[in-house]
Amino acid sequence: MLALLVTAVAGCAKQGYPSGGPKDETAPKAVAAKPANESRNFAGRQFSIAFDEYVTVKDADNNILISPPMRQKPEFTTKGKRLVVKINDTLQPNTTYLFQFKGAIVDFTEGNVLPSFEYVFSTGERMDTMMLAGRVLNARDGKPWKEPVTVMAYKVAGEGQGGAVDTVATTKQPDFITRSDKEGVFAFHYVPAGHYRLVALEDKNRDLRLGRGEAAAWEPTAVQAADSIDSATVTLLRISAPDRRVQRVAKAEFTAKGRATIVTVMPMQSPSLAGDSVVWRLNDRRDTMSVWFRNAACDSARLVLSDTALQDTLKLRYRAPKMGRRRRGAAKQNRAEPMVKALCSGTSAFYDDLRLAFTVPVTAIADGAQAEVMRLKDSNVAQYALTLDSNGLGARIEATLRSGEEYSVRLREKLFTDIFGHGSDSLVFKLTPQDYGTLVFHLVNRTGSPVVLDVLDDKDTVVASRSVTASAEVRIPHLKAGTYRVRAVLDTDCNGAWSPGDYWTGSQPEYVIYYSKSLQVREKWEMEERWTLTKTDFGRKE
């Protein structure tokens, strides 16, 4: 009978306490603090914060920010539902201290994160209550920076401009620190009245100093703290990583007997190459030099490459690849590679004319050279002139074709002669032209500086770029049907591209603005837009 009673009680107990239930997704909530939050005349060595559930601390070094910064880090421990902070540094008199817990407090059982919590006290009679606020955005595209950004505030005597090179972020510990959120927004609370220099940086080594390779943003004019925040008191910081590259040869090697490639870190300006009987050409980006030796069997060479800020002597030796089955097949294929290739075969893109590429520089084209182009639906044949590119690595066929129709193109042999005196073989290829759209911008440039227009597709990839020195009509053809955005770069250094900032030289990143609307480009359509640009559009004074 006793055994039956025990079993019955156990059964009732299971019914009274369900094993499951809704998952706890609520972040911990602070219910009390000792001393109380916003206490004055704080003179203790520790404080504690009580929560409504058991908590733990997650990555205190990264997720807890203290302003003003402390040289000796506090100790953070949890005791049940309390977080205890032991202060190891000497506190400054008459100073307001702010502890920002940015995702550091987590409930013990489910790991729910308290996104933000602040605890503040003053070592004096009064509490500082002023604020600074702003947003950190990528200077190039106006989006939040991809990595966490530390924002530092330095108290200064007045509101004057900084010098050409302001070294405060490289030599001095900031007076206050905070961190921007995922949208780039940041705020300093409980700061004294006055003016501040604001600097934002990635601070990957967490030393609160700007290192040479770190991305940074800064406001050259000191910002005044305010008792409330509105659009007029928000500071925009445009962050960018400095271009610290030094021009050098990144790679130089034989790619085959009689042929070599030289690659540099940055585009070459006006290069020259000294060596025995060599011919060279640059690619469109000007960072790769293809070299041909007139001795096609050449397997070693001494070359001297000279350019702006570059002088390098290169000693090259050909190394034969290991001849496995695949390599033998590849080598055989390379030996059979024709001199002339069609760049517009099949359904690949072509624009106003058909393009040819040469594997070896061409030095001559036959007199009256023409290409035979047949429209396949009716076998209509037309002859079109051939024009050699100035670098000898390409040619165009000046044909007029209709989209959607199939064509066959025939080139007779020996139309082209290369640097070795070899004539080209005959070539036949087919193609089906595609249609494209065109953007036309009637640009009124009142900035006083050159402007670069970039066209971006729906994946934010730059598909076309134009440099404009004054007001002009800018035509951007050959765009596939789709949605595009257009941005303008105020090209103050006149290099034809966007340039990042450099804190060490005091140069801000070049300003970028976007056209007010997205543009829907259609096949066979020409879309016209008018855009007037002034200095104030880029946030500059007229």
N, C-alpha and C positions, 0 to 999 in steps of 0.2 A: 504493500500500500504506500509506503514512504517513497519508494522508487517511482511509482506512478505519479505521485504528487510533484516530485522534483521535475519529472519530465514535462508535466503540464505547465508548471511555472516557467520553465525554460521556453516552451512553445509560445506562451503569452508574451514573454520578453522579446522574442524575435519579431512578433507582430507590432509591438509598441515602439521599436527603434528601427526604422527602415534603413537598409544598407546603402541606398542611393540617394539622389537629390540633385537639384540644379548646381552646376559648377559655379564656384565663387569667381566672379570676374570683376569684383570691385577692388579698386586700389585702396591701400591703407589710408586712414584719415587721422590727422593729428587732433588730439583731444585736450592736451594740456602741455605746458612747458614750465621748466623750473631752472632759472628764474623765468618769469613770464616773457613772452615775445615783446619786443620794443621796450625792454627795461632800461632805465637810466642808472648811472653810477655803478656800472657793472665792475666788480673787483674780484670776482671768483676765478677759479682755475678750470671750471667745467660747467656745462649746462646739460640738461636732458630734455627730451621731447617724448611724450607718451602718445601712443597710437591706439586705435580701437582693435588691433589684432597683433599677433606676433610678427615681427619684422626682422629683416636682415639688411646689410649694407652691400651694395653691388659696385665694385670698381670705384672706390672712393677717390683715387688719384685723378681719374678722368671725369667723374660725375659730380664732384663737389668743388665749387668755386668759392673762394674767400676774398672779400674786399674790405680793407686793403689786404694785399697778399701777405702771408706770414712766412718768414724765413724757415722756421721750424714747423713741420706739419703737425696738426692736431692728431689725436688718436680717436678713432670712431669704433665703438663697441655697442653691441646690443645685449640687453638683459630683459628677456621676455618681450613685453610690448613697449619697451623703452629703448631709445637711442641715446647713448651717453657720449658726449664729446669732451675730451680732455685737452685743454689748451696748454701747449708746451712753449709757446713764444711769449715774449714780454709785450704786453698790450700798450699801445700808445695812449697818452692821456687825451681826454676830450675828443675822442674819435668814435665814429659810428662804424661798427663791424657788421658785415652782411655775409651770411652763410647761404649759398644757393645750392640746393640739392636737386640736381637735374637728372632725374631717373636713377638716383642712388638708393632710394628707399623702396624695398620690395617686400611684399608679404611673404611670410616664411613658407606657407603651405602651397599656394598656387603660383607664386612668382609674379603676381600682379604688380605693376610698377606705378609708383606715384610720380607722374611726369615732372612736376615742379613743386618745390616747397622752399620757403625762405624763413630764416630765423635771424633776427637782428637785435643788437643791443648797443648801447652807448656807454663809454667809460666816463662820460661827463654828465653835466646837468641837462644838456639838450640833445635832441636827436636831429641829425641832418635829414632833410626831407626832399631835397631837390632831385631832379631826374634828367637823364639823357636817353635818347632813343634814336633808332635808325634801322637801316636795312643794308645787308651786305649782298651784292649781286655780282655775278660774273660780268666783267667789263666787256666781254666780247659778245655775249648773247642775251644779257639781261636776266638770266635765270639764276636761282640760288646756286651757290658754290657746291660742288659735289662732295666735299669733305667738311667735317666740323670746323668752324671758324671761331677763334678766340678774339674778342674785341677788348682793347686796352684803352684806358683813359688816363691821361697825364695832366695834372693841374698846372696851369701856366698863369703868368702874372696878368696878361691882358688878352685882347682879341686880335692882336696883330697877325700878319701872315708869317708862315714859317720861312726859313731860308731856302736857298736852292737845294741844299742837302740838309735835311733835318735828321739828326742822328739819335733823337730821343729813344726810338724803339730799339736801337742796337746797343745802347749803353746804360739805360736806366730802367729800374723796375717800375712797372706802372703803379699808379695810385689805386686804380680800381680795374677789375676785370669782370667780364661776363662772356657768354657764348651765344651765338645766333642759333635760332631754331631751324627746322628743315626748310622754312620759307625765307630764311635769311634775316628774319626780324630779331633785333636785340634791344635790350633796355637796361640801363643802370638805375637802380633805386637807392635812396638814402645816401646821396652824395652831397657834399657841401656846395653852397652857392659859389659861382665863379666860372671861369673859362677853362676849357679842356681841349687838349689835342687828342684826336681819336685815331687809333691805328688798329687794323684787323689783320690777322695772319693765321695760317694753318697751324703753326707752332707744333710741328710733329714731334720735337724732342721735349716739349713742355717746359722750356726754360724761360718763357715769357720774354724772349729776345728774338729779334728778327735775324734769321740766318740768311746767308747769301742765296740759297736756292729756294727759299720759301716764298709762296704766293702771299701778296700783301695788298692792302688798300689803306689809304689814309686821306684825311681831310686836311688840306693845307692851311685852312683858316681855323683858328680856335673856336670851339662851339660853346655857347653859354648854356649852363644848366638851367632848367625851367621847373616851375612848380606844377606844371601840367603838360601833357603831350598832345599836340595836334599836328596837322600836316605841315605847318610852318616851322615846327621845331624838330622834325624828323630829318636825320642826316643820311644821305645815300653814300655808301662806300663802294667803289667799283674795284673789285679784286681781280688780280691777274698774276700769273707766274712770270718772273723776268726771264728774258731770253739770255741765258748764260753760255750759250754755245760759242766755241772758239773754232774758227775755220781751220780745218785740217783734212788730210786724206784719211777717209774711213776704210777704204779698201782699194787695193791695186793688184791685179792679177791677170795672167794670161787666161783667156777663155778657150782658146784653141791656138795651134801654131799659127803665127802670123797675125794674131788678133788679141787685144787686151782691153780691159775696162778699168777706169779710175773713177772712184766715187768719193765725193767730198761731203762733209757734214752740212754745209750750207751752199746755196747756189754760187757758182763762180761768176765773177764780174767780167773781166777781160783777160781770160787765161791765155797762156802760151805754153807750148810743149816742145822742148828741145830733145832731139834724139835722131838716130840714123834712119833716114828715109821713112818717116811716119806721116800718116794722114789721120786727122782726128776730127770728130764732130761732137757737139753737145746735144743732150736731149732738151725737151721743151722746158723742163724745170731747171736746167743749167747746173745740175748737181752730179751728172754722170757723163763722163767723157768716153766715147768709144774710139779705140785706136786701132788702125790698120798699119801693118808693116808692108812695105813694097816687096820685101822678101817674104813670100807666103810661107816659107819653112822656118822663119825666125822663131827660136825657142828661148832666147835670153836677151835682155835689153837693159840699158841704163837710160832712164828718162829724167828730165828736170822739168817739174811743173811749177809755173810762176803765175801768181795772180795777186790781187789786192790782199795784203796781210797773209800771204802764203808763198812759201818758197820751199820746195821739197824735192830731194833727189830720190828716185825710186829705182831699186834694183830688182828686176823681175826675172823669174825663170819658169818655164813651162813645166808643169807636172802632169804626166799622162794619167788619165783616170784608170782605175782598176777595171779590167776588161771582163766583167761578168757577162752573163747572157744578155741581160737588159742593157748594159752599157754598150756592148757591141752593136745591139740593134739601134741604140740611140746614136752612136757614132756613125753608123751607116746612113741613118736618116739625115744627120747633119751634113754629111758629105754630099748628099743628093739635094740639099736645100737650094731652091732656085734663087736667082738674083732678084727677080721681081715677084712681089706678093700683092694680091688685091686686098685692099682694106674695106671693101664694100661688097663682098660676095654674099650670096644668100639673101637673108632679110635683114642684115645688119645695117646700121645707120649710114646714110649718105646725105650730104647737104646740097650745096649748089653745084658741086662737081664730084666726079668719082676720083678716089684716091688710090695711088699705088705707093708701095714702100719697097726700098732696096736694101738687101742685106749687106751690100758693099757700096760705098759712095760711087755715084755715077758722075763721070766727068764730061760726057758728051751725049747728045741726042741726035738721031739721024735727021738730016734736012727734010723739012716737010712732013715730019713724023705725025701719023694719025692713028686713031683707034677706030676699028669697025664695030659699030653698035647695031645690033639687030633687035627689033621688037618682035617677039616670038608669035604673037597672035596673028600677025599678018605678014611676017617675014620681011617687013620694011627695013632696009639697011641705010645707015647714015654714017658719014665719016666725021670725026671730031678731032680737033687739034690736041696735042700733048704739050704740057709745059713743065719744065724741070724746076724743082725747088732750089733755092739758092744754096742750101747745104748739101745738095746732091743725094739726099737720103729719101727723097720722095718725088712724086710727080702727080699731076692732076690731068684728068680728061675733061675737057670743057664741053660736056654733054648737057642737053636739055631733055629730061625724062619726065614721064608721067607716073604719079604714085599708083600703086596697086597693079601695075602691069609688069610682066616678066620681060627681061632683056638678056641677051647674050653679048658679051664683049670679047673681041678677038684682037690680040696684039701680035704682029708678025715678029719673027726673030730679028735680032741685031738692031732693034730700035734704040737700045741704050748700050753704052760702053763704060765699063767700070775703071777704077784706078789701075787695074792690072792689065787693061787692054782687052778684057774678055767681053764679048757681045752677049746680049740677053737671048734667052730661048723664047720661042713662041708661047703665048699664054691665052687660055680661053676660060672665062668664068661667067656665071649667071647671077642675076640679082633681081630683086623685086623692091623698088623704092617705097619708102614709107613717108607719111605726111607728118609735118611738125607745125607748131605755132610760133608766133613771134610777139615779143613784148617791145613796145616802143615807149620810152620815157622822155617827155619833154622836160628836161631838167633845168631849173633856174637856180644857179649856184651863186648865192650871195654871201658865202662864208669867208671868202678871201683865201681859201686853201683848196688844194685838189681834193676830190671826193672819189671814193671807190664804191661802186654799186655791186653788191653781191646778190645773186638770185639763189634762193634756197628751196629745195623740194620739200615734200611733206615729212621727210625724215631729217630735216635740218642739215642736209648735205648741200654744200655750195656747188651748183652745177654750171654757173657762169659768173664771170667777174669783169667789170669794166672800170677803167680809171678815167676820170673826167676832170680836166683842169679848169674848166669854165662852164658857163651855161651852154647846153648843147642838146641835140636830139640823140638819144642813146638807143640803138637798136640791138636787141638780144634775140637772135633767131635760133632755130633748130631746137626748140623746146618740145619735149613730148607732152601730150595732153595730160593735164593734171593741175593740182593746186600748188601755187608758189607764193613765197613771201620774199620781199625785197628789203634789204637794209643798206644804209649808207654809212660809210666810215669817213670821218673827218681826217684825211691823210696829212697830218701836220708835218710829218717828216718826209713826205713826198717819195716814199719807197714803193708805192703801188699796192700796199697791203696793210692790214691792221697790225699795229705794233702794241705790245703789252707795256705796262708801266715798269719803272725801275726806281725803287725807293732810294737806292744808293746814289742815283744821279738827280733825283728830284723830278723825274719825268713821269707824268701821269699817263695811264693807258689812253690810247686814242678813243675819242667818243664815237659811239655807234647809236643810230636810231633806226627804227623800222617804219616802213611805209604803213599807212593807217589801216590798210585792209589786205586780206589775202586775195590773190588773183587766180582766176580759173582760166587756164590756157586751153584752147581747143585746136584740133587739127585744122589746117588751112586758114586759121583766123589770125588776124593781126590786132592785138589789143593795145590801145594807146592810153597813157596816163600822164598827168602833169604833176610835177613835184617841185615845190619851191623850198630851198634849204637856206636857212640863216644860222648864224652862230648861236642864237638863243634856242633854236631847235635842239642843239647839241648841249644845252646847259651852259653855254658860254655867254659872256657879256659882249654886246655889240661894240 
